[in-house]
Amino acid sequence: MCGTCFGKGRQYEIYGSVRVVKPCPNCTNEERENRKKESFKKLLENIERVNKKLKRMEGESSGIGREAERVI
């Protein structure tokens, strides 16, 4: 983990009342790739969770209900 940005990949610089966000220059390409993979994995998990929720809502709206879904 980068000691400058603490694994976030961003550096904040404050100019008066304005906070400027810049990419961290001290991170290695490997650290950047790891962050990218982790964020993509998290995105896929969220999409799967929402998809399950939508299927359940669709089943409830058609009158099947949760009890029938457990049996199926």
C-alpha positions in Angstrom: 0.0 0.0 0.0 1.2 3.5 -0.9 2.2 5.6 2.2 1.2 8.8 0.5 -2.4 8.1 -0.4 -3.0 5.0 1.9 -4.3 2.9 -1.0 -6.9 5.3 -2.2 -5.0 6.4 -5.3 -5.8 10.1 -4.7 -4.0 13.0 -3.2 -5.8 16.1 -1.9 -4.3 19.5 -2.1 -6.0 22.5 -0.5 -5.7 25.9 -2.1 -7.5 28.3 0.1 -11.1 26.9 0.3 -10.7 24.7 -2.8 -9.8 21.1 -2.5 -8.0 19.7 -5.6 -8.0 15.9 -6.2 -5.0 14.6 -8.1 -3.9 11.0 -8.9 -1.2 9.8 -6.5 2.2 10.0 -8.3 3.8 7.5 -5.8 1.6 4.5 -6.5 3.0 1.7 -8.7 1.2 0.3 -11.7 0.6 -2.9 -9.7 -1.2 -1.0 -7.0 -3.4 0.7 -9.6 -4.2 -2.6 -11.2 -5.2 -4.1 -7.9 -7.5 -1.2 -7.1 -9.1 -1.5 -10.5 -9.7 -5.3 -10.1 -11.1 -4.8 -6.6 -13.5 -2.1 -7.7 -14.6 -4.2 -10.7 -15.3 -7.2 -8.4 -17.3 -5.0 -6.1 -19.3 -3.6 -9.0 -20.1 -7.2 -10.2 -21.3 -8.2 -6.6 -23.5 -5.1 -6.5 -25.0 -5.9 -9.9 -25.7 -9.5 -8.9 -27.3 -8.3 -5.6 -29.6 -5.9 -7.4 -30.5 -8.5 -10.0 -31.6 -11.0 -7.3 -33.6 -8.2 -5.7 -35.3 -7.4 -9.0 -36.1 -11.1 -9.6 -37.6 -11.4 -6.2 -39.7 -8.2 -6.7 -40.9 -9.6 -10.1 -42.0 -12.8 -8.5 -43.8 -11.0 -5.7 -45.7 -8.8 -8.2 -46.8 -11.9 -10.2 -48.3 -13.4 -7.0 -45.7 -16.2 -6.5 -44.3 -14.8 -3.2 -41.1 -15.8 -1.3 -42.4 -19.1 -0.1 -42.8 -20.5 -3.7 -39.4 -19.1 -4.6 -37.7 -21.1 -1.8 -39.4 -24.3 -3.1 -38.3 -23.6 -6.7 
